[in-house]
């Protein structure tokens, strides 16, 4: 059972890295950002290339992989997303999904379609009550908790964070104060994309690396955002870990239904709390 809990928390941590960006972009910009798939996957493939180039220095390779995603996300926001502010959600869905498909084809052209194996960068186990728990999975959970604390500090204590939180509640009111909201939207979009890339590089050693790896995790992340509440930062954190545990517990007894159970939970939440868009 301890293994199940550790697995559930580690999956919840990965879901949080990706979901927090989706929650922020939808909460502020009302954009359904399927391009998250692209930034997530590019981060993983950049990691694979850099690990080989840097002779296995995982931390440095992971840091550089996240940095590489930042200018890519800026280009997507500047030339595609920014043109769709205030438009129908259908336009944002189609545009970002198209970006995602183009990116997947580019990845297949550059790296090929075959899966890439990647080993645990730590490869050690922590002894707990006579059980050997993978240190890397525990580290992922700790990083997610530290990120949650850091983001809370950022949004509550910094000027940029306070403006973003205000825009989550009333972006038109923030505009009336003479603040260039679009500039802060760009910051939110880039931050969300960087966190998606971080989730990708952390998940790569415990998951399967292939060009379409972002699609399934993205759908799960949307479920996290819906259950936690669009733009609800604390709710997204709790929802990610709760649904990660749902997946883990379901996989223990019914492995084929792990992801299905997440969407069942999402459907139940929607029955009692429909989305207001």
FENRADA-V820208 format. One line per field, one symbol per residue. phi: phi as a letter, one per 20 degrees, with the letter a starting at -180 (. if undefined). psi: psi as a letter, one per 40 degrees, with the letter a starting at -180 (. if undefined). burial: 1 if it has 16 or more other ideal C-beta (glycine too) atoms within 10 Angstrom, else 0. A space follows every 50 residues. Layout:
BEGIN
phi=???
psi=???
burial=???
END
This chain:
BEGIN
phi=.fgfffffffffffffgefffffffffedldeeffggfffffgffffgff fffelnfffffffffffffgffffffffdcfffdgnefffffffffffgf fffffffffedndffdfbegfemccdeblmdddffffffffffffffgff fffffeddfgffffffffebffffffeneffgffffffffffffffffff ffegfdcddbgeffffffffffffffffofmefffffffgffffffffff ffdbffdffgfffffffffffebffdd
psi=ddddddddddddddddddddddddddddefhhgeeddddddddddddddd dddefegdddddddddddddddddddddecddeeheiidddddddddddd ddddddddddeaeiihihihedfiihhhfeihhhdddddddddddddddd ddddddeidddddddddddgdddddeeehgdddddddddddddddddddd ddddeeahhideddddddddddddddddhhehdddddddddddddddddd dddgdeeddddddddddddddegihh.
burial=00000111111111111111111111111111111111111111111111 10000001001101110110011001100110010000000100110011 00110010001000010100100000000000110111111001001100 10001000001011111100100100000010011111111111111111 11111110111011001101111111111111101111111111111111 100000011011001100100000000
END
